[in-house]
Structure formats: structure tokens, C-alpha cells
Amino acid sequence: MQGWTVRRVGLVLAVATALTGVTACSSEDSSDGPGQDDRAPHGRTLAALRSAERATEHAESARVESMTTMGSLMSMTADGTLRWSDGITGTLTIRYTGGSVADAMRRLGTTSMEARYLPEAYYARLGEKFAEQTGGKRWIRYAYEDLDALAGDSGAHLGDQMRSTTPNQSVKLLLSSGDVRKVGEETVRGRSATHWSGTVAAADVTDTDLREQLTEAGVTTQSVDIWIDRRNLLVKKVEKAQTATGRLTQTAHYADYGVPVRAERPPASDTGDFEDLVRKQSGTP
């Protein structure tokens, strides 16, 4: 695979899958700046955001569509359903549309994969060419508790991040912003929504896990735009960041809150554990 080993491809896909739900963000431009906004009294703003954070968390599931780019490393889309009442469960179809990851995937005979989130691990289904290098296994299992050690310093807390990714994380980020503002009333895919925007310094984020994720990604400041509908539910977010691996931008839409979610564990006979695959490829007993 021209240098793209099972370990390298597998770790990149693990990081990519983590990014499908929530990302930290930062932006140097300010085209949506204060001159266009409607600054609400601070107390009323916090109350509105807290209501949105609670309502989105309590909704427990939704249909998700997202688009993510990270410098020259990758661009991708994801769509499917996720549930977050007790950790993350659900199924997403992820398509790699650009960057070096998409190039590597093309050499594997596919540019898409199915990702299934279950309580103890997530599973990725790749193409037949990749299966040729994994003893015929079409699915890779990533145990959350093993991801941190496997990824090393670059993947610290990766397992925790994948288990705790929920739509309301973006609202939590805005609650840490010192300049959050109400941009105005807008329409998102035919639904009326209130647009909120803010810039967050990583050092000011009160949620310890979120702060560590931002710091490890090389993010110092972040911009977050969210759209909240009349039921106080998040319907869209846009996050941007300058990270250690390049410019990161993600747009996500959420709909059908409360939708039933299924995520079946793939057959054991067709599944390889990522840690075991890496050990076998490296010749480690």
C-alpha cells in the first residue's frame, strides 16, 4: 500500500471516525463578526444555551449528516443515526472525498466504509483489498480502552472522545465563550432556527475532557456557530480550527430527534481486533 500499513490506515480511520461527531474549532477570519449580530444580555444568552444543551442531550438520538476537512490529510462526509443516552451507539456511512486518506482508500479499492458504534468498541468495514491483508476479515474492531495506548501521544483520550461524542458538545463549547452572540433568526433546511456564534479559548473551556482534546490537537482558540430550533434542539453546527495537522472545518446537520437507532455487532468470524492485526503485521508475538 505504498507505506500505508494496517496500523497507519487503521489509526487514521479511528481519528476520522472520532471527528464525525464533534470537533474543536478555530478560525482566523471573522466574516460573521460582531457588526452583524444582535448582542443579547449575558444572562439571557446563557439561559438559552443551557436550555438547548439540556434539550439536545435529553433527545437521546438523531439523524446526522456531516462534512469534515482537515488540511491535506482528508475530506469526508458522514451520514447515519446515532444514539447517546448511554455512551454512543449507531451506524454511519463515511465517504472519503479528498486528501491523502482518500488516496490510500482508493488503493484499497474503496473510498467509503461503514462504522458501527457499540458500548465497548466501534467497528469499521473496509474493502476486499484491505481484507487480503487482515486474513480475510472485512471488519476491524477498535476497543475504546485500547485506542489511547495504540495511538500513542497523538491519540491520547481518543477512546474517551469517541465514547462521549454528542451533538450537545458544541453547545457546551459556546457556554465557555466570553463573546457568544445571537446572530439572528434564520432558516435551516426549512426550519426556523436561532443562530448563535462565539469564539472560545481552549484554556477557558471548563469541561476537562473537551479542554484536553483541544490542547492535544494544537488548538488555542475556536469558533463555533450553532443553530437552535424552536424546540431548543441543535439543527446545525459549523466549527473551524487551525490544528497541528492543518485547517479543520466541520459542518453538521441534525434531524429526526428521537429516531430509533440500531447497531448490530458484526459476525466474530468476519471481524479482526485492531490490536491483534497490528501485532501480527509487526511480527510481535
NORFEN-V702600 format. One record per residue. SS is DSSP state (H for helix, E for strand, - for the rest). PHI is phi in degrees with one decimal (999 if undefined). PSI is psi as a letter, one per 30 degrees, with the letter a starting at -180 (none if undefined). Layout:
SS;PHI;PSI + SS;PHI;PSI
This chain:
-;999;g + -;54.6;h + -;92.5;f + -;-89.9;j + -;-77.9;l + H;-54.8;e + H;-64.6;e + H;-65.4;e + H;-60.9;e + H;-61.5;e + H;-69.9;e + H;-61.8;e + H;-67.5;e + H;-64.6;e + H;-64.2;e + H;-60.3;e + H;-67.9;e + H;-62.4;e + H;-76.0;f + -;-69.0;f + -;-100.8;e + -;-146.7;k + -;-135.5;l + -;-84.2;l + -;-149.4;l + -;-155.7;k + -;-144.2;k + -;-81.2;f + -;-88.3;l + -;-142.5;h + -;-65.0;f + -;-101.0;h + -;-71.7;a + H;-59.7;f + H;-63.5;f + H;-106.0;g + -;-101.5;l + E;-121.2;j + -;-72.9;j + -;-91.0;l + -;-54.0;k + H;-56.7;e + H;-61.5;e + H;-68.0;e + H;-62.1;e + H;-61.3;e + H;-62.9;e + H;-64.6;e + H;-69.7;e + H;-65.2;e + H;-62.8;e + H;-67.5;e + H;-62.5;e + H;-68.6;e + H;-63.3;e + H;-67.9;e + H;-63.3;e + H;-73.8;f + H;-67.0;f + -;74.6;f + E;-158.1;l + E;-167.3;l + E;-89.2;k + E;-121.8;k + E;-130.8;k + E;-141.9;l + E;-129.4;k + E;-133.1;k + E;-128.7;k + E;-139.0;j + -;50.3;b + -;-89.9;g + -;-70.8;e + E;-168.3;l + E;-134.9;k + E;-158.3;l + E;-122.4;l + E;-145.1;k + E;-149.9;k + E;159.7;a + E;-124.8;k + E;-132.8;k + E;-124.4;k + -;-133.3;g + -;-70.5;e + -;-146.2;i + -;75.9;a + -;-103.6;k + E;-132.2;l + E;148.1;a + E;-135.5;k + E;-128.0;k + E;-102.3;k + E;-112.2;k + E;-120.9;k + E;-93.7;j + E;-109.4;f + E;-171.4;l + H;87.2;l + H;-66.7;f + H;-66.3;e + H;-62.0;e + H;-61.5;e + H;-65.4;e + H;-65.7;e + H;-61.8;e + H;-67.6;f + -;-89.8;g + -;87.7;g + -;-156.6;l + -;-121.8;g + E;-139.7;l + E;-152.1;l + E;-101.7;k + E;-117.4;k + E;-118.7;k + E;-100.1;k + -;-127.0;l + -;-58.3;e + -;-103.7;f + E;-166.3;l + E;-123.0;l + E;-122.9;k + E;-122.5;k + E;-103.6;k + -;-112.3;a + -;-82.9;l + H;-66.8;e + H;-63.5;e + H;-66.3;e + H;-62.3;f + H;-62.7;f + -;-94.5;f + -;-122.9;h + -;68.7;g + -;85.7;g + -;-77.5;k + -;-90.0;f + E;-113.6;k + E;-112.5;k + E;-101.7;k + E;-111.0;j + E;-74.1;k + H;-56.2;e + H;-69.1;f + H;-93.9;f + H;-62.3;e + H;-60.0;e + H;-67.5;e + H;-67.2;e + H;-81.0;f + H;73.1;a + H;-60.0;e + H;-72.3;f + H;-122.3;g + -;-55.7;k + -;68.2;g + H;-62.4;e + H;-60.7;e + H;-62.8;e + H;-62.3;e + H;-68.9;e + H;-78.2;f + H;-109.7;g + -;-67.8;j + -;-140.8;l + -;-58.2;e + -;-71.4;f + H;-61.9;e + H;-64.5;e + H;-67.3;e + H;-60.1;e + H;-61.0;e + H;-64.2;e + H;-64.6;f + -;-92.2;f + -;-82.9;k + -;-87.7;f + -;-130.8;g + -;-58.2;k + E;-143.1;l + E;-89.8;j + E;-78.4;e + E;152.6;a + E;-91.8;k + E;-139.1;l + E;-113.5;k + E;-118.1;j + -;50.8;h + -;84.3;g + E;-114.1;k + E;-69.7;k + E;-151.2;l + E;-96.4;k + E;-95.1;k + E;-115.8;k + E;-142.5;l + E;-168.5;l + E;-116.8;k + E;-121.5;k + E;-86.2;k + H;-54.5;e + H;-65.5;f + H;-92.5;f + -;-69.8;k + -;-80.8;f + -;-72.3;j + H;-59.8;e + H;-63.2;e + H;-62.4;e + H;-61.1;e + H;-66.1;e + H;-61.7;e + H;-65.8;e + H;-62.5;e + H;-68.2;f + -;-83.2;f + -;82.6;g + -;-92.0;k + -;-106.3;e + E;-133.2;l + E;-149.2;k + E;-114.7;k + E;-134.1;k + E;-119.7;k + E;-131.1;l + E;-123.0;k + E;-113.8;k + E;-85.6;a + -;-71.3;f + -;-94.6;g + -;68.0;g + -;-103.7;k + E;-69.6;k + E;-113.1;f + E;-159.0;k + E;-142.8;k + E;-132.2;k + E;-125.9;k + E;-135.4;k + E;-153.0;k + E;-104.0;j + E;-107.8;l + -;-65.2;f + -;-107.3;g + E;126.0;a + E;-69.7;k + E;-115.5;k + E;-135.9;k + E;-138.7;k + E;-120.0;k + E;-135.3;k + E;-118.5;k + E;-126.2;k + E;-151.2;l + -;53.2;h + -;-57.8;k + -;87.8;g + -;-62.7;k + -;-62.2;k + -;-126.7;k + -;-125.0;k + -;-148.7;j + -;-87.6;k + -;-71.4;k + -;-63.1;l + -;-58.9;k + H;-61.3;e + H;-68.4;f + H;-113.5;g + E;-125.5;k + E;-113.1;k + E;-76.6;k + H;-57.9;e + H;-60.8;e + H;-67.1;e + H;-61.8;e + H;-64.7;e + H;-62.7;e + H;-66.9;e + H;-65.9;e + H;-83.6;f + -;82.7;g + -;-77.0;k + -;-70.4;none
